[in-house]
C-alpha cells in the first residue's frame, strides 16, 4: 500500500491502545515506495530494515490470461453468492482492523475473551505484532499496485465507504490476510490446545476479504506467506519473546479464573463461518 495509506491503517490500529487519536498521517513523513517512519509509541517489534521483503519472497501477482487469474476469477464469482448472507456480515466485521474491535477476533477460537481489560498483555502483543505484519506487505503492494476485484469489475465492496480509498491502494498481497494468519500463528503458541480452531479462524479472516470483494484469493495466500515470514522474524527479537511469555502467564491466570467469551456471539460467528460438507 502507499506510505500514506500504511500510516492511516497503523495509526487507526494503535490509537485505541496508545491514546494516539490526535495523530494523523500528516504528522509522519514518508518517502514514496518505502515504509513509513513511525512515532516511537506506534512502533512494532522490528526495525524497518529487519522486515521480511515481500518483493524477494513473493512472485508477481497472476497476469492476464493466466490459469492463476482464472482461478482468482472463479473464486470471486463463487464468493459473490454470499452477498447478504451471515458470512457476508461476518466479512464486514472482519474488515475492521481498528482496536479494540480487532483484538477480539480470536476470542471464540481461543475460548477466552481477549481485550485490553481482561488480557492487557496479549492485547498489546497483538497490536505491536500487527504493525510488523502489515508493514511486511508494503513493498509488493507499492510495486505491483494490483487492482482490486471490485474495482476491476466496477462493483462494490462490503465496506463501500472505503471504496474510493481502496481503489488507490494495491491489492497484492492482502494486509488483512497477513494480519489474520500472523495473529493465528502467534496465538497457537499461546493456546496449543486450540490450534485447529485458531488456524481455521485465521484462514477465514483472510477469506473474508475475498467475500468482501476487495481481494483476490491469490492476494490472501500471498498475505499468509508474508505473515509467516514476519512471525518467524519476530522470534529473533528478545522483546517479542518476553511479551509472548508475559501473555502466556496472563492467559493461564485468566483460564484458571474461568474466563469465557460471549457464548451467543461465538454461536453467531460459528454459524456464519460454518463450512458445508
JOTAJO-V810969 format. One record per residue. N is the residue number from 0. SS is DSSP state (alpha for helix, beta for strand, coil for the rest). PHI is phi in whole degrees, -180 to 180 (NA if undefined). BURIAL is # if it has 9 or more other C-alpha atoms within 8 Angstrom, else .. Layout:
n:ss:phi:burial
N:SS:PHI:BURIAL
N:SS:PHI:BURIAL
This chain:
n:ss:phi:burial
0:coil:NA:#
1:coil:-66:#
2:alpha:-57:#
3:alpha:-65:#
4:alpha:-66:#
5:alpha:-60:#
6:alpha:-63:#
7:alpha:-61:#
8:alpha:-61:#
9:alpha:-66:#
10:alpha:-65:#
11:alpha:-64:#
12:alpha:-65:#
13:alpha:-88:#
14:alpha:-58:#
15:alpha:-71:#
16:alpha:-95:#
17:alpha:-121:.
18:coil:55:.
19:coil:-107:#
20:coil:-63:#
21:coil:-81:.
22:coil:-82:.
23:coil:-141:#
24:alpha:-61:#
25:alpha:-64:.
26:alpha:-82:.
27:coil:-117:#
28:coil:-69:.
29:coil:-132:#
30:coil:-116:.
31:coil:-52:.
32:coil:86:#
33:coil:-127:#
34:coil:-61:#
35:coil:-73:#
36:coil:-81:.
37:coil:-113:.
38:coil:-59:.
39:alpha:-52:.
40:alpha:-73:.
41:alpha:-110:#
42:coil:-76:#
43:coil:-84:#
44:coil:-87:#
45:coil:-96:#
46:coil:-66:.
47:alpha:-57:.
48:alpha:-74:.
49:alpha:-96:.
50:coil:-68:#
51:coil:-63:#
52:coil:-97:#
53:alpha:-66:#
54:alpha:-72:.
55:alpha:-82:.
56:alpha:-95:#
57:coil:-111:#
58:coil:-75:.
59:coil:-61:.
60:coil:-65:#
61:coil:-54:.
62:coil:-93:.
63:coil:-56:.
64:coil:79:.
65:coil:-82:.
66:alpha:-58:.
67:alpha:-65:#
68:alpha:-70:#
69:alpha:-61:#
70:alpha:-65:.
71:alpha:-56:#
72:alpha:-66:#
73:alpha:-65:.
74:alpha:-66:#
75:alpha:-61:#
76:alpha:-65:.
77:alpha:-65:.
78:alpha:-67:#
79:alpha:-60:#
80:coil:-69:.
81:coil:-88:#
82:coil:-56:#
83:coil:86:.
84:coil:-90:.
85:alpha:-63:.
86:alpha:-66:#
87:alpha:-63:#
88:alpha:-61:#
89:alpha:-65:#
90:alpha:-64:#
91:alpha:-63:#
92:alpha:-62:.
93:alpha:-68:#
94:coil:-68:#
95:coil:-88:.
96:coil:-92:#
97:coil:-76:#
98:coil:-90:#
99:coil:-86:#
100:alpha:-55:#
101:alpha:-67:#
102:alpha:-61:#
103:alpha:-86:#
104:coil:-52:.
105:coil:-102:#
106:alpha:-59:#
107:alpha:-70:#
108:alpha:-63:#
109:alpha:-84:#
110:coil:59:.
111:coil:-154:#
112:coil:-68:#
113:coil:-108:#
114:coil:-157:#
115:coil:-64:#
116:coil:-77:.
117:coil:-88:.
118:coil:-135:#
119:alpha:-62:#
120:alpha:-72:#
121:alpha:-66:#
122:alpha:-56:#
123:alpha:-67:#
124:alpha:-61:#
125:alpha:-65:#
126:alpha:-67:#
127:alpha:-68:#
128:alpha:-67:#
129:alpha:-60:#
130:alpha:-60:#
131:alpha:-67:#
132:alpha:-64:#
133:alpha:-65:#
134:alpha:-68:#
135:coil:-66:#
136:coil:-88:#
137:alpha:-62:#
138:alpha:-61:#
139:alpha:-68:#
140:alpha:-59:#
141:alpha:-68:#
142:alpha:-77:.
143:alpha:-83:#
144:coil:48:#
145:coil:-64:#
146:coil:-77:#
147:coil:-74:#
148:alpha:-60:#
149:alpha:-66:#
150:alpha:-76:#
151:alpha:-60:.
152:coil:-106:.
153:coil:52:.
154:coil:-115:.
155:coil:-141:#
156:coil:-94:#
157:coil:-80:#
158:coil:-128:#
159:alpha:-58:.
160:alpha:-64:.
161:alpha:-99:.
162:alpha:-61:#
163:alpha:-61:.
164:alpha:-67:.
165:alpha:-71:#
166:alpha:-63:#
167:coil:-97:.
168:coil:-116:#
169:coil:-58:#
170:coil:-91:#
171:coil:-120:#
172:coil:-85:#
173:coil:-78:#
174:alpha:-68:#
175:alpha:-64:#
176:alpha:-61:#
177:alpha:-64:#
178:alpha:-60:#
179:alpha:-62:#
180:alpha:-73:#
181:alpha:-63:#
182:alpha:-60:#
183:alpha:-60:#
184:alpha:-63:#
185:alpha:-68:#
186:alpha:-70:#
187:alpha:-68:#
188:alpha:-70:.
189:alpha:-90:#
190:coil:-129:#
191:alpha:-60:.
192:alpha:-76:.
193:alpha:-114:#
194:alpha:-54:#
195:alpha:-62:.
196:alpha:-65:#
197:alpha:-70:#
198:alpha:-66:#
199:alpha:-64:.
200:alpha:-67:#
201:alpha:-63:#
202:alpha:-63:#
203:alpha:-65:#
204:alpha:-61:#
205:alpha:-67:#
206:alpha:-68:#
207:alpha:-59:#
208:alpha:-72:#
209:alpha:-73:#
210:alpha:-59:#
211:coil:-72:#
212:coil:71:#
213:coil:-110:#
214:coil:-140:#
215:coil:-84:#
216:alpha:-59:#
217:alpha:-66:#
218:alpha:-62:#
219:alpha:-66:#
220:alpha:-66:#
221:alpha:-67:#
222:alpha:-61:#
223:alpha:-65:#
224:alpha:-61:#
225:alpha:-68:#
226:alpha:-63:#
227:alpha:-62:#
228:alpha:-65:#
229:alpha:-66:#
230:alpha:-67:#
231:alpha:-60:.
232:alpha:-66:#
233:alpha:-61:#
234:coil:-71:#
235:coil:-93:.
236:coil:-103:#
237:alpha:-55:.
238:alpha:-67:.
239:alpha:-65:#
240:alpha:-64:#
241:alpha:-66:.
242:alpha:-68:#
243:alpha:-63:#
244:alpha:-69:.
245:alpha:-64:#
246:alpha:-65:#
247:alpha:-62:#
248:alpha:-63:.
249:alpha:-63:#
250:alpha:-64:#
251:alpha:-59:.
252:alpha:-66:.
253:alpha:-62:#
254:alpha:-66:#
255:alpha:-63:.
256:coil:-82:.
257:coil:82:.
258:coil:-65:#
259:coil:-139:#
260:coil:-73:#
261:coil:-65:.
262:alpha:-63:.
263:alpha:-66:.
264:alpha:-63:.
265:alpha:-69:#
266:alpha:-66:.
267:alpha:-64:.
268:alpha:-64:#
269:alpha:-61:.
270:alpha:-67:.
271:alpha:-67:#
272:alpha:-98:#
273:coil:-60:.
274:coil:-92:.
275:coil:-74:.
276:coil:-67:.
